[in-house]
Amino acid sequence: MQRNEKVANQIKELAAEFLGRENNRTSLITVISCNTSPDLKKATIFITVLPNSKEHDALEFAKRKRAEIRDFLKGKMNTKIIPFLDIQIDQGEKNRQKIDELLRIK
C-alpha cells in the first residue's frame, strides 16, 4: 500500500471517529472514503447521510467542524504534514443506491 493510501485510510478512520462522537444524533453521518493530493497537503473526505432530508444540515455541520477535525488528526497521526480538509457528499454511493432502488422496482 502506498503512503498516500495509508494516510487517506487513517484520515478516513479518524474522521469517522470524530464525526461519530460530535454528531448531534439527528442524522447518521458515514465516512465512505478519503482522497489525498499527491503532496498530502489537501484531503477530501466523502460522506453519506441518513436520512437524505438531513444531508444539507449534516454537510454544513461537518464543514464547520473541519478545523476541529484537523486538530484531532494532529493529535492522532504521526505524519509531518496534516492536510487541509474538504468534505463532500459521496455521489458515487448515492448513484449506487439509486440503481439498487431502480432494480428492486422491476
Secondary structure, DSSP 8 states (H G I E B T S, - for coil): --HHHHHHHHHHHHHHHHHHHH--SSSEEEEEEEEE-TTSSEEEEEEEEESGGGHHHHHHHHHHTHHHHHHHHHHH---S---EEEEEE-HHHHHHHHHHHHHHH-
